[in-house]
Amino acid sequence: MTRFNIGVLGCGNVGAAFVKLLETQTATVERRTGIALQITRVAVRNMSAPRDVDVAEGILTRDAFDVVADPDVDIVVEAIGGIEPARELILAALANGKPVVTANKELLANVGAELYAAADAAGRDLLFEAAVAGGIPVMRALRESLHGEPIRRVLGIINGTTNYILTKMTDAVDSGGDADYGAALKDAQSLGYAERDPTADVEGFDAGAKAAIIATVAFGAKVVAGDVYHEGISAITASEIAIARRLGYVVKLLGIVERDDESDEISVRVHPTMVPAQHPLATVRDSFNAVFVEGDFVDSLMFYGRGAGGAPTASAVFGDVVDAAVNLRAGTHGSLGELGKATIRPIDETSAEYLLGLDVADQPGVLHAVTGVFAEHGVSIRVAEQEGNGPDARLVFITHEAREKDVQSTVRDLRDLDVVLDVGGLLRVIGD
Ligand SMILES: NC(=O)c1ccc[n+]([C@@H]2O[C@H](COP(=O)([O-])OP(=O)(O)OC[C@H]3O[C@@H](n4cnc5c(N)ncnc54)[C@H](OP(=O)(O)O)[C@@H]3O)[C@@H](O)[C@H]2O)c1
């Protein structure tokens, strides 16, 4: 029997659930792998804080650097979060020959390339299944099962808070109730799905970090959080959701990563998106997550499950720890390989179908004037509808695939038309 000692950095939601899971599963892992895993050190910030798990005396410490330097610790789990000191701790652990498992999306989306290179230089694993979509094993699928697949695009519902809010708003529209964003956010906060300051979730930063990591792994290129274009959900209105529903769509916040074969450019963006009601992503409700992968050979795949929460995230951490242990015993390690420089396609150069709603004056010739502006910018219209009559008339358009730059110019010129009273937000549409 091989024995490995684990040092855990952080004993909060994820760290504590990992400690619990390891306690219950050590015998199973021993039987399946011949490796006995035990936690020998746990680093926290506040030694006297109440914990969800009992950590035996002598194991708890306030000195995380001592854990990563401890010659008796074989594998390190980083569940502290944030960039520093997590980055320094991981670099130190790797330099000391210890494989590292981390759940830290913020860290990887900002300085991942430095850490992957350090892991390769040390000949040790740096595994991070839990950093993207919590308990859903999508990193392993991209790194291993789909290693040789020409991946075209990945679409992800990768933030449970926003999916919960949009689901509540959609259900309210469907039942004729009050689909207020503020009320849905409050509901999410009372259930613990949203933080008191929800900015990172609702403005798309959390999903953006995950999208950067997905793009890095899917395309083998260095994509960082700063490369990601974001739009959040805080400006989504009940009226936009109602229009989407009537036209056969569901509004979802998607992280989208895409590579253009010809130019080799990568587009990475997070924005509210109209998803056709029959698309598998449209069925992903409440706080669930899903990642939809499109490849030239494999066609479409969807990975679905719990994208956050201590227990699902700890499940992903534990799977990585077992992998790291098996590799350590074999004297081998996984690698993302050499990551290329990413050429990021600016949002202006991306293409999509767009939904646009306009409040217009009640007078003849309005439709002609409005459609003329679309035509001037080469944006062709796939669906045109009028809602209401008289002073409340609203025109709703869905374009054919068009360049963002041309659509933005169209919107600018529409705002200048006297007959256009108000231009609603733009919603991008994905095809079936
Ligand atoms: N929670 C989720 O659903 C989820 C899902 C996916 C990924 N993640 C990622 O998992 C990581 C941990 O998240 P979490 O929700 O478990 O966070 P958390 O509940 O805030 O726990 C953080 C833990 O780290 C400890 N800590 C902080 N700074 C430290 C330091 N300098 N030295 C030693 N210990 C330190 C804290 O100690 P004290 O307890 O003493 O304060 C706490 O135990 C983050 O990177 C997060 O993004 C979380």
The ligand as a MOL file (V3000), in Angstrom:
LIG
                    3D

  0  0  0     0  0            999 V3000
M  V30 BEGIN CTAB
M  V30 COUNTS 48 52 0 0 0
M  V30 BEGIN ATOM
M  V30 1 N -17.8630 27.6990 -2.6560 0
M  V30 2 C -18.0860 27.2450 -3.8660 0
M  V30 3 O -19.2110 26.8610 -4.2220 0
M  V30 4 C -16.9470 27.1620 -4.8450 0
M  V30 5 C -17.1800 26.5590 -6.0980 0
M  V30 6 C -16.1160 26.4340 -7.0070 0
M  V30 7 C -14.8720 26.9400 -6.6680 0
M  V30 8 N -14.7050 27.5490 -5.4700 0 CHG=1
M  V30 9 C -13.3770 28.0940 -5.1570 0
M  V30 10 O -12.8560 27.4120 -4.0250 0
M  V30 11 C -12.0010 28.2820 -3.2790 0
M  V30 12 C -12.4640 28.3160 -1.8290 0
M  V30 13 O -13.8060 28.7880 -1.7820 0
M  V30 14 P -14.6890 28.6480 -0.4510 0
M  V30 15 O -16.0800 28.9610 -0.8560 0
M  V30 16 O -14.3930 27.3680 0.2380 0 CHG=-1
M  V30 17 O -14.1010 29.8670 0.3910 0
M  V30 18 P -14.2860 30.1470 1.9580 0
M  V30 19 O -15.4780 29.4420 2.4900 0
M  V30 20 O -14.1680 31.6100 2.1320 0
M  V30 21 O -12.9900 29.4490 2.6070 0
M  V30 22 C -11.6990 29.9640 2.4820 0
M  V30 23 C -10.8100 29.2700 3.5080 0
M  V30 24 O -9.4670 29.7020 3.3290 0
M  V30 25 C -8.9350 30.0760 4.5940 0
M  V30 26 N -7.9090 31.0870 4.3550 0
M  V30 27 C -8.0430 32.3160 3.7580 0
M  V30 28 N -6.8650 32.9370 3.6860 0
M  V30 29 C -5.9590 32.1130 4.2500 0
M  V30 30 C -4.5660 32.1790 4.4790 0
M  V30 31 N -3.8520 33.2500 4.1100 0
M  V30 32 N -3.9510 31.1340 5.0850 0
M  V30 33 C -4.6560 30.0530 5.4590 0
M  V30 34 N -5.9820 29.9220 5.2550 0
M  V30 35 C -6.6190 30.9360 4.6740 0
M  V30 36 C -10.1010 30.5720 5.4110 0
M  V30 37 O -9.7860 30.4640 6.7690 0
M  V30 38 P -10.8650 30.8510 7.9250 0
M  V30 39 O -11.9350 29.7810 7.8340 0
M  V30 40 O -10.1010 30.7370 9.1830 0
M  V30 41 O -11.3500 32.2200 7.5930 0
M  V30 42 C -11.1840 29.5880 4.9500 0
M  V30 43 O -11.1250 28.4140 5.7250 0
M  V30 44 C -12.0800 29.6490 -4.0020 0
M  V30 45 O -11.0000 29.7450 -4.8920 0
M  V30 46 C -13.3870 29.5680 -4.7760 0
M  V30 47 O -13.3980 30.3790 -5.9320 0
M  V30 48 C -15.6980 27.6660 -4.5430 0
M  V30 END ATOM
M  V30 BEGIN BOND
M  V30 1 1 1 2
M  V30 2 2 2 3
M  V30 3 1 2 4
M  V30 4 1 4 5
M  V30 5 2 4 48
M  V30 6 2 5 6
M  V30 7 1 6 7
M  V30 8 2 7 8
M  V30 9 1 8 9
M  V30 10 1 8 48
M  V30 11 1 9 10
M  V30 12 1 9 46
M  V30 13 1 10 11
M  V30 14 1 11 12
M  V30 15 1 11 44
M  V30 16 1 12 13
M  V30 17 1 13 14
M  V30 18 2 14 15
M  V30 19 1 14 16
M  V30 20 1 14 17
M  V30 21 1 17 18
M  V30 22 2 18 19
M  V30 23 1 18 20
M  V30 24 1 18 21
M  V30 25 1 21 22
M  V30 26 1 22 23
M  V30 27 1 23 24
M  V30 28 1 23 42
M  V30 29 1 24 25
M  V30 30 1 25 26
M  V30 31 1 25 36
M  V30 32 1 26 27
M  V30 33 1 26 35
M  V30 34 2 27 28
M  V30 35 1 28 29
M  V30 36 1 29 30
M  V30 37 2 29 35
M  V30 38 1 30 31
M  V30 39 2 30 32
M  V30 40 1 32 33
M  V30 41 2 33 34
M  V30 42 1 34 35
M  V30 43 1 36 37
M  V30 44 1 36 42
M  V30 45 1 37 38
M  V30 46 2 38 39
M  V30 47 1 38 40
M  V30 48 1 38 41
M  V30 49 1 42 43
M  V30 50 1 44 45
M  V30 51 1 44 46
M  V30 52 1 46 47
M  V30 END BOND
M  V30 END CTAB
M  END
